[in-house]
């Protein structure tokens, strides 16, 4: 449609929604917590809440499987340009991860995978079903705007 412009009400709604998502919810919950009105953050699960914080970057994801072995993605941001990158957390607890290191059952040693990204074959993503996951550990640092 040539010359079509969104109505001002639509622009206002989108702008207010973005502002609320970025700042408003956080400030409202802080006000409620500080005044002992409510301790709820209205999050349906801890899994969902892990990534509700936008001011942090993930530097390491470790997945410990039920058999005691482990998979790790160190610096997952390196895979951001690949499908499902840098990693995907499914609503049912499953994951897609670019595995850079592995650890056998009963060991604390991590062995680096060679060739996670191949010049000809591309990047190797690993699907991890929820029923195989015993624990997920995520290391984060405060995000900077120095990019």
CNS distance restraints for C-alpha pairs under 8 A (distance, minus, plus):
assign (resid   6 and name CA) (resid  10 and name CA) 6.42 0.50 0.50
assign (resid   6 and name CA) (resid  11 and name CA) 6.87 0.50 0.50
assign (resid   7 and name CA) (resid  11 and name CA) 6.69 0.50 0.50
assign (resid   8 and name CA) (resid  12 and name CA) 6.08 0.50 0.50
assign (resid   9 and name CA) (resid  13 and name CA) 6.11 0.50 0.50
assign (resid  10 and name CA) (resid  14 and name CA) 6.20 0.50 0.50
assign (resid  11 and name CA) (resid  15 and name CA) 6.05 0.50 0.50
assign (resid  12 and name CA) (resid  16 and name CA) 5.98 0.50 0.50
assign (resid  13 and name CA) (resid  17 and name CA) 5.98 0.50 0.50
assign (resid  14 and name CA) (resid  18 and name CA) 6.16 0.50 0.50
assign (resid  15 and name CA) (resid  19 and name CA) 6.15 0.50 0.50
assign (resid  16 and name CA) (resid  20 and name CA) 6.01 0.50 0.50
assign (resid  17 and name CA) (resid  21 and name CA) 6.14 0.50 0.50
assign (resid  18 and name CA) (resid  22 and name CA) 6.13 0.50 0.50
assign (resid  19 and name CA) (resid  23 and name CA) 5.79 0.50 0.50
assign (resid  19 and name CA) (resid  24 and name CA) 6.49 0.50 0.50
assign (resid  20 and name CA) (resid  24 and name CA) 4.12 0.50 0.50
assign (resid  20 and name CA) (resid  25 and name CA) 5.90 0.50 0.50
assign (resid  21 and name CA) (resid  25 and name CA) 6.19 0.50 0.50
assign (resid  22 and name CA) (resid  26 and name CA) 7.71 0.50 0.50
assign (resid  23 and name CA) (resid  27 and name CA) 6.31 0.50 0.50
assign (resid  24 and name CA) (resid  28 and name CA) 6.04 0.50 0.50
assign (resid  25 and name CA) (resid  29 and name CA) 6.12 0.50 0.50
assign (resid  26 and name CA) (resid  30 and name CA) 6.16 0.50 0.50
assign (resid  27 and name CA) (resid  31 and name CA) 6.18 0.50 0.50
assign (resid  28 and name CA) (resid  32 and name CA) 6.29 0.50 0.50
assign (resid  29 and name CA) (resid  33 and name CA) 6.04 0.50 0.50
assign (resid  29 and name CA) (resid  38 and name CA) 7.98 0.50 0.50
assign (resid  29 and name CA) (resid  41 and name CA) 6.56 0.50 0.50
assign (resid  30 and name CA) (resid  34 and name CA) 5.95 0.50 0.50
assign (resid  31 and name CA) (resid  35 and name CA) 6.21 0.50 0.50
assign (resid  32 and name CA) (resid  36 and name CA) 6.12 0.50 0.50
assign (resid  32 and name CA) (resid  37 and name CA) 4.98 0.50 0.50
assign (resid  32 and name CA) (resid  38 and name CA) 5.39 0.50 0.50
assign (resid  32 and name CA) (resid  39 and name CA) 7.23 0.50 0.50
assign (resid  33 and name CA) (resid  37 and name CA) 6.19 0.50 0.50
assign (resid  33 and name CA) (resid  38 and name CA) 5.66 0.50 0.50
assign (resid  33 and name CA) (resid  39 and name CA) 5.51 0.50 0.50
assign (resid  43 and name CA) (resid  48 and name CA) 6.97 0.50 0.50
assign (resid  43 and name CA) (resid  49 and name CA) 6.23 0.50 0.50
assign (resid  44 and name CA) (resid  48 and name CA) 6.97 0.50 0.50
assign (resid  44 and name CA) (resid  49 and name CA) 7.99 0.50 0.50
assign (resid  45 and name CA) (resid  49 and name CA) 6.37 0.50 0.50
assign (resid  46 and name CA) (resid  50 and name CA) 6.22 0.50 0.50
assign (resid  47 and name CA) (resid  51 and name CA) 7.76 0.50 0.50
assign (resid  47 and name CA) (resid  93 and name CA) 7.58 0.50 0.50
assign (resid  48 and name CA) (resid  52 and name CA) 6.85 0.50 0.50
assign (resid  49 and name CA) (resid  53 and name CA) 7.66 0.50 0.50
assign (resid  55 and name CA) (resid 142 and name CA) 6.05 0.50 0.50
assign (resid  55 and name CA) (resid 143 and name CA) 5.38 0.50 0.50
assign (resid  56 and name CA) (resid 140 and name CA) 6.08 0.50 0.50
assign (resid  56 and name CA) (resid 141 and name CA) 5.48 0.50 0.50
assign (resid  56 and name CA) (resid 142 and name CA) 4.37 0.50 0.50
assign (resid  56 and name CA) (resid 143 and name CA) 4.54 0.50 0.50
assign (resid  57 and name CA) (resid 140 and name CA) 5.40 0.50 0.50
assign (resid  57 and name CA) (resid 141 and name CA) 5.43 0.50 0.50
assign (resid  57 and name CA) (resid 142 and name CA) 6.22 0.50 0.50
assign (resid  57 and name CA) (resid 143 and name CA) 5.27 0.50 0.50
assign (resid  58 and name CA) (resid  75 and name CA) 7.32 0.50 0.50
assign (resid  58 and name CA) (resid  76 and name CA) 7.07 0.50 0.50
assign (resid  58 and name CA) (resid  77 and name CA) 7.36 0.50 0.50
assign (resid  58 and name CA) (resid 138 and name CA) 6.92 0.50 0.50
assign (resid  58 and name CA) (resid 139 and name CA) 5.88 0.50 0.50
assign (resid  58 and name CA) (resid 140 and name CA) 4.36 0.50 0.50
assign (resid  58 and name CA) (resid 141 and name CA) 6.57 0.50 0.50
assign (resid  59 and name CA) (resid  74 and name CA) 6.24 0.50 0.50
assign (resid  59 and name CA) (resid  75 and name CA) 4.65 0.50 0.50
assign (resid  59 and name CA) (resid  76 and name CA) 6.32 0.50 0.50
assign (resid  59 and name CA) (resid  77 and name CA) 7.32 0.50 0.50
assign (resid  59 and name CA) (resid 138 and name CA) 7.75 0.50 0.50
assign (resid  59 and name CA) (resid 139 and name CA) 5.64 0.50 0.50
assign (resid  59 and name CA) (resid 140 and name CA) 5.45 0.50 0.50
assign (resid  59 and name CA) (resid 141 and name CA) 6.97 0.50 0.50
assign (resid  60 and name CA) (resid  72 and name CA) 7.09 0.50 0.50
assign (resid  60 and name CA) (resid  73 and name CA) 5.72 0.50 0.50
assign (resid  60 and name CA) (resid  74 and name CA) 4.58 0.50 0.50
assign (resid  60 and name CA) (resid  75 and name CA) 5.59 0.50 0.50
assign (resid  60 and name CA) (resid  76 and name CA) 6.49 0.50 0.50
assign (resid  60 and name CA) (resid 138 and name CA) 5.78 0.50 0.50
assign (resid  60 and name CA) (resid 139 and name CA) 5.01 0.50 0.50
assign (resid  60 and name CA) (resid 140 and name CA) 7.12 0.50 0.50
assign (resid  61 and name CA) (resid  72 and name CA) 5.50 0.50 0.50
assign (resid  61 and name CA) (resid  73 and name CA) 5.19 0.50 0.50
assign (resid  61 and name CA) (resid  74 and name CA) 6.58 0.50 0.50
assign (resid  61 and name CA) (resid  76 and name CA) 7.47 0.50 0.50
assign (resid  61 and name CA) (resid 136 and name CA) 7.24 0.50 0.50
assign (resid  61 and name CA) (resid 137 and name CA) 5.85 0.50 0.50
assign (resid  61 and name CA) (resid 138 and name CA) 4.62 0.50 0.50
assign (resid  61 and name CA) (resid 139 and name CA) 6.45 0.50 0.50
assign (resid  62 and name CA) (resid  70 and name CA) 6.90 0.50 0.50
assign (resid  62 and name CA) (resid  71 and name CA) 5.78 0.50 0.50
assign (resid  62 and name CA) (resid  72 and name CA) 4.31 0.50 0.50
assign (resid  62 and name CA) (resid  73 and name CA) 6.57 0.50 0.50
assign (resid  62 and name CA) (resid 136 and name CA) 5.73 0.50 0.50
assign (resid  62 and name CA) (resid 137 and name CA) 4.97 0.50 0.50
assign (resid  62 and name CA) (resid 138 and name CA) 6.32 0.50 0.50
assign (resid  63 and name CA) (resid  70 and name CA) 5.55 0.50 0.50
assign (resid  63 and name CA) (resid  71 and name CA) 5.16 0.50 0.50
assign (resid  63 and name CA) (resid  72 and name CA) 6.16 0.50 0.50
assign (resid  63 and name CA) (resid 133 and name CA) 6.80 0.50 0.50
assign (resid  63 and name CA) (resid 134 and name CA) 7.68 0.50 0.50
assign (resid  63 and name CA) (resid 135 and name CA) 5.98 0.50 0.50
assign (resid  63 and name CA) (resid 136 and name CA) 4.64 0.50 0.50
assign (resid  63 and name CA) (resid 137 and name CA) 6.43 0.50 0.50
assign (resid  64 and name CA) (resid  68 and name CA) 6.19 0.50 0.50
assign (resid  64 and name CA) (resid  69 and name CA) 5.95 0.50 0.50
assign (resid  64 and name CA) (resid  70 and name CA) 4.38 0.50 0.50
assign (resid  64 and name CA) (resid  71 and name CA) 6.54 0.50 0.50
assign (resid  64 and name CA) (resid 133 and name CA) 6.21 0.50 0.50
assign (resid  64 and name CA) (resid 134 and name CA) 5.65 0.50 0.50
assign (resid  64 and name CA) (resid 135 and name CA) 5.12 0.50 0.50
assign (resid  64 and name CA) (resid 136 and name CA) 6.26 0.50 0.50
assign (resid  65 and name CA) (resid  69 and name CA) 5.51 0.50 0.50
assign (resid  65 and name CA) (resid  70 and name CA) 5.82 0.50 0.50
assign (resid  65 and name CA) (resid  71 and name CA) 7.94 0.50 0.50
assign (resid  65 and name CA) (resid 132 and name CA) 5.55 0.50 0.50
assign (resid  65 and name CA) (resid 133 and name CA) 4.54 0.50 0.50
assign (resid  65 and name CA) (resid 134 and name CA) 5.02 0.50 0.50
assign (resid  65 and name CA) (resid 135 and name CA) 6.87 0.50 0.50
assign (resid  66 and name CA) (resid 132 and name CA) 5.55 0.50 0.50
assign (resid  66 and name CA) (resid 133 and name CA) 5.75 0.50 0.50
assign (resid  66 and name CA) (resid 134 and name CA) 4.90 0.50 0.50
assign (resid  67 and name CA) (resid 105 and name CA) 6.48 0.50 0.50
assign (resid  68 and name CA) (resid 104 and name CA) 7.30 0.50 0.50
assign (resid  68 and name CA) (resid 105 and name CA) 4.39 0.50 0.50
assign (resid  68 and name CA) (resid 106 and name CA) 6.17 0.50 0.50
assign (resid  69 and name CA) (resid 102 and name CA) 7.58 0.50 0.50
assign (resid  69 and name CA) (resid 103 and name CA) 5.54 0.50 0.50
assign (resid  69 and name CA) (resid 104 and name CA) 4.58 0.50 0.50
assign (resid  69 and name CA) (resid 105 and name CA) 3.93 0.50 0.50
assign (resid  69 and name CA) (resid 106 and name CA) 7.02 0.50 0.50
assign (resid  69 and name CA) (resid 107 and name CA) 7.78 0.50 0.50
assign (resid  70 and name CA) (resid 102 and name CA) 5.52 0.50 0.50
assign (resid  70 and name CA) (resid 103 and name CA) 4.83 0.50 0.50
assign (resid  70 and name CA) (resid 104 and name CA) 6.50 0.50 0.50
assign (resid  70 and name CA) (resid 105 and name CA) 7.21 0.50 0.50
assign (resid  71 and name CA) (resid  99 and name CA) 6.07 0.50 0.50
assign (resid  71 and name CA) (resid 100 and name CA) 7.71 0.50 0.50
assign (resid  71 and name CA) (resid 101 and name CA) 5.98 0.50 0.50
assign (resid  71 and name CA) (resid 102 and name CA) 4.56 0.50 0.50
assign (resid  71 and name CA) (resid 103 and name CA) 6.46 0.50 0.50
assign (resid  72 and name CA) (resid  99 and name CA) 5.42 0.50 0.50
assign (resid  72 and name CA) (resid 100 and name CA) 5.94 0.50 0.50
assign (resid  72 and name CA) (resid 101 and name CA) 5.03 0.50 0.50
assign (resid  72 and name CA) (resid 102 and name CA) 6.06 0.50 0.50
assign (resid  73 and name CA) (resid  97 and name CA) 6.86 0.50 0.50
assign (resid  73 and name CA) (resid  98 and name CA) 5.88 0.50 0.50
assign (resid  73 and name CA) (resid  99 and name CA) 4.78 0.50 0.50
assign (resid  73 and name CA) (resid 100 and name CA) 4.92 0.50 0.50
assign (resid  73 and name CA) (resid 101 and name CA) 6.45 0.50 0.50
assign (resid  74 and name CA) (resid  99 and name CA) 7.94 0.50 0.50
assign (resid  74 and name CA) (resid 100 and name CA) 6.19 0.50 0.50
assign (resid  74 and name CA) (resid 101 and name CA) 7.47 0.50 0.50
assign (resid  76 and name CA) (resid  80 and name CA) 7.17 0.50 0.50
assign (resid  76 and name CA) (resid  85 and name CA) 7.67 0.50 0.50
assign (resid  76 and name CA) (resid  86 and name CA) 5.05 0.50 0.50
assign (resid  76 and name CA) (resid  87 and name CA) 7.06 0.50 0.50
assign (resid  76 and name CA) (resid  98 and name CA) 7.20 0.50 0.50
assign (resid  77 and name CA) (resid  85 and name CA) 7.62 0.50 0.50
assign (resid  77 and name CA) (resid  86 and name CA) 5.34 0.50 0.50
assign (resid  78 and name CA) (resid  86 and name CA) 7.01 0.50 0.50
assign (resid  79 and name CA) (resid  85 and name CA) 5.22 0.50 0.50
assign (resid  79 and name CA) (resid  86 and name CA) 4.68 0.50 0.50
assign (resid  79 and name CA) (resid  87 and name CA) 7.92 0.50 0.50
assign (resid  79 and name CA) (resid  98 and name CA) 7.21 0.50 0.50
assign (resid  80 and name CA) (resid  84 and name CA) 7.83 0.50 0.50
assign (resid  80 and name CA) (resid  85 and name CA) 4.37 0.50 0.50
assign (resid  80 and name CA) (resid  86 and name CA) 4.29 0.50 0.50
assign (resid  80 and name CA) (resid  87 and name CA) 7.95 0.50 0.50
assign (resid  81 and name CA) (resid  85 and name CA) 6.26 0.50 0.50
assign (resid  81 and name CA) (resid  86 and name CA) 7.51 0.50 0.50
assign (resid  82 and name CA) (resid  86 and name CA) 7.20 0.50 0.50
assign (resid  82 and name CA) (resid 123 and name CA) 7.25 0.50 0.50
assign (resid  84 and name CA) (resid  88 and name CA) 5.69 0.50 0.50
assign (resid  84 and name CA) (resid  96 and name CA) 6.95 0.50 0.50
assign (resid  85 and name CA) (resid  97 and name CA) 7.74 0.50 0.50
assign (resid  85 and name CA) (resid  98 and name CA) 7.74 0.50 0.50
assign (resid  86 and name CA) (resid  97 and name CA) 7.31 0.50 0.50
assign (resid  86 and name CA) (resid  98 and name CA) 7.23 0.50 0.50
assign (resid  87 and name CA) (resid  95 and name CA) 7.29 0.50 0.50
assign (resid  87 and name CA) (resid  96 and name CA) 5.54 0.50 0.50
assign (resid  87 and name CA) (resid  97 and name CA) 4.83 0.50 0.50
assign (resid  87 and name CA) (resid  98 and name CA) 6.75 0.50 0.50
assign (resid  88 and name CA) (resid  95 and name CA) 5.43 0.50 0.50
assign (resid  88 and name CA) (resid  96 and name CA) 4.95 0.50 0.50
assign (resid  88 and name CA) (resid  97 and name CA) 6.68 0.50 0.50
assign (resid  89 and name CA) (resid  93 and name CA) 6.55 0.50 0.50
assign (resid  89 and name CA) (resid  94 and name CA) 6.16 0.50 0.50
assign (resid  89 and name CA) (resid  95 and name CA) 4.74 0.50 0.50
assign (resid  89 and name CA) (resid  96 and name CA) 6.80 0.50 0.50
assign (resid  90 and name CA) (resid  94 and name CA) 4.94 0.50 0.50
assign (resid  90 and name CA) (resid  95 and name CA) 5.68 0.50 0.50
assign (resid  92 and name CA) (resid 130 and name CA) 6.76 0.50 0.50
assign (resid  93 and name CA) (resid 129 and name CA) 7.64 0.50 0.50
assign (resid  93 and name CA) (resid 130 and name CA) 4.86 0.50 0.50
assign (resid  94 and name CA) (resid 127 and name CA) 7.63 0.50 0.50
assign (resid  94 and name CA) (resid 128 and name CA) 5.76 0.50 0.50
assign (resid  94 and name CA) (resid 129 and name CA) 4.74 0.50 0.50
assign (resid  94 and name CA) (resid 130 and name CA) 4.06 0.50 0.50
assign (resid  94 and name CA) (resid 131 and name CA) 7.81 0.50 0.50
assign (resid  94 and name CA) (resid 133 and name CA) 7.81 0.50 0.50
assign (resid  95 and name CA) (resid 127 and name CA) 5.87 0.50 0.50
assign (resid  95 and name CA) (resid 128 and name CA) 5.13 0.50 0.50
assign (resid  95 and name CA) (resid 129 and name CA) 6.65 0.50 0.50
assign (resid  95 and name CA) (resid 130 and name CA) 7.21 0.50 0.50
assign (resid  96 and name CA) (resid 125 and name CA) 6.46 0.50 0.50
assign (resid  96 and name CA) (resid 126 and name CA) 5.49 0.50 0.50
assign (resid  96 and name CA) (resid 127 and name CA) 4.48 0.50 0.50
assign (resid  96 and name CA) (resid 128 and name CA) 6.14 0.50 0.50
assign (resid  97 and name CA) (resid 125 and name CA) 5.60 0.50 0.50
assign (resid  97 and name CA) (resid 126 and name CA) 5.24 0.50 0.50
assign (resid  97 and name CA) (resid 127 and name CA) 6.56 0.50 0.50
assign (resid  97 and name CA) (resid 128 and name CA) 7.69 0.50 0.50
assign (resid  98 and name CA) (resid 116 and name CA) 7.29 0.50 0.50
assign (resid  98 and name CA) (resid 123 and name CA) 7.72 0.50 0.50
assign (resid  98 and name CA) (resid 124 and name CA) 6.32 0.50 0.50
assign (resid  98 and name CA) (resid 125 and name CA) 4.62 0.50 0.50
assign (resid  98 and name CA) (resid 126 and name CA) 6.05 0.50 0.50
assign (resid  99 and name CA) (resid 113 and name CA) 7.45 0.50 0.50
assign (resid  99 and name CA) (resid 116 and name CA) 7.21 0.50 0.50
assign (resid  99 and name CA) (resid 124 and name CA) 7.84 0.50 0.50
assign (resid  99 and name CA) (resid 125 and name CA) 6.97 0.50 0.50
assign (resid  99 and name CA) (resid 126 and name CA) 6.73 0.50 0.50
assign (resid 100 and name CA) (resid 112 and name CA) 5.83 0.50 0.50
assign (resid 100 and name CA) (resid 113 and name CA) 5.16 0.50 0.50
assign (resid 100 and name CA) (resid 114 and name CA) 7.64 0.50 0.50
assign (resid 100 and name CA) (resid 116 and name CA) 6.50 0.50 0.50
assign (resid 101 and name CA) (resid 110 and name CA) 5.81 0.50 0.50
assign (resid 101 and name CA) (resid 111 and name CA) 5.21 0.50 0.50
assign (resid 101 and name CA) (resid 112 and name CA) 4.24 0.50 0.50
assign (resid 101 and name CA) (resid 113 and name CA) 5.28 0.50 0.50
assign (resid 102 and name CA) (resid 110 and name CA) 5.40 0.50 0.50
assign (resid 102 and name CA) (resid 111 and name CA) 5.32 0.50 0.50
assign (resid 102 and name CA) (resid 112 and name CA) 6.61 0.50 0.50
assign (resid 102 and name CA) (resid 113 and name CA) 7.20 0.50 0.50
assign (resid 103 and name CA) (resid 107 and name CA) 6.30 0.50 0.50
assign (resid 103 and name CA) (resid 108 and name CA) 6.83 0.50 0.50
assign (resid 103 and name CA) (resid 109 and name CA) 5.94 0.50 0.50
assign (resid 103 and name CA) (resid 110 and name CA) 4.79 0.50 0.50
assign (resid 103 and name CA) (resid 111 and name CA) 6.21 0.50 0.50
assign (resid 104 and name CA) (resid 109 and name CA) 7.96 0.50 0.50
assign (resid 116 and name CA) (resid 123 and name CA) 5.66 0.50 0.50
assign (resid 116 and name CA) (resid 124 and name CA) 5.42 0.50 0.50
assign (resid 117 and name CA) (resid 121 and name CA) 7.64 0.50 0.50
assign (resid 117 and name CA) (resid 122 and name CA) 5.42 0.50 0.50
assign (resid 117 and name CA) (resid 123 and name CA) 4.13 0.50 0.50
assign (resid 117 and name CA) (resid 124 and name CA) 6.39 0.50 0.50
assign (resid 118 and name CA) (resid 122 and name CA) 4.90 0.50 0.50
assign (resid 118 and name CA) (resid 123 and name CA) 6.14 0.50 0.50
assign (resid 128 and name CA) (resid 132 and name CA) 6.90 0.50 0.50
assign (resid 128 and name CA) (resid 133 and name CA) 7.33 0.50 0.50
assign (resid 129 and name CA) (resid 133 and name CA) 6.98 0.50 0.50
